[in-house]
Amino acid sequence: MLEQLKQLEAQALEELDRIDKPRELELWRVRHLGKKSSLTSVLRSLATLPLGERRKIGAQANEIKRALESSLNEKEKSLQEASFTSPLESRWLDITLPGRPLPVGRLHPTTQILQDICRVFKNMGFQTIEGPDVEWDYYNFEALNIPEHHPARDMFATFWIDVGAGAKARLLRTHTSPMQIRLMERERPPIRAIAPGRVYRYEATDATHESVFFNVEGLAVDKNISLGDLKGTLYEFCRCLFGEDRQVRFRCDYFPFVEPGMEVAIGCSVCDGVGCRLCGHSGWIETAGAGMVHPGVLARVGIDPAVYSGFAFGVGVERIAMLRYSVDDIRLFYSNDLRFLRQF
Ligand code: PHE
């Protein structure tokens, strides 16, 4: 009987040794220490033995029982410890390593400049308004003194939506000047507003021309508005965006909706006026058209040109961005090249 007990113990310990999953421990306990285990039946059968043997074997069996229980406890503990440490060892983390940089988004350079431009004019008291990209012929041309067959329509190669419908034809606006009319139709002087937005030209692209770009239209109408006010406003605008030193040039130009009309150029920032690809070797970059609102335009929207006068201008936003960041090809702004965009 003693021999049998020793064997039971050895077998149980051997099995225990092989266990490597905590949930197998319970099965082992039932098998070797449970009510139906061999050890338990030995303990139960003690009553039938003579007293001397009962003592000896009883003591032995109880000792084995305690030994198995404590082995079970130890095994349980060591498996638990392993379940904590082994994942730490196999997938350990070096918290002293630098973190991975997260890519941070940013505003498109055109948007940044657009916001700068609007802020400068806001500080001078201009409100900001917006209008439709799909425009009527009437607002884009007709009301701006450019009737059908007027040669000035050639200045604006147009994306037409309806062809041959006269003033009711729709088109993609070729400039933001239609916003002058929309604004004067609904507001009376004093008016001081800018209208930023996309404009569209059906033209071949090159380093300084895109078929989609941004304009910021400006309009001021009141009593006693003069050309000096226009020049002062645009000088201040350039000073705010480019500092005191940048040169500004006004030259006569023709737009049917202003009289007199002019073209505003800023000294090229890429070559500092010496001449380069960006400025077409002239040292200057045309950035805006401007002038005094034509009396006929005022009269058409019911503002008396004998009492009121106004100035208007249209700024090319990407041209300003090119000057500001010394970018020598306007097409970069819409090419979605991250190497370009990440620089801003
Ligand atoms: N709309 C004109 C253009 O895009 C610019 C302009 C605006 C000229 C306002 C005069 C007054 O060419």
Residues whose N, C-alpha, C, O or C-beta is under 5 A from the ligand:
A	BS01	LIG	T174 H175 S177 F255 V258 G289 A290 G291 A312 F313 G314
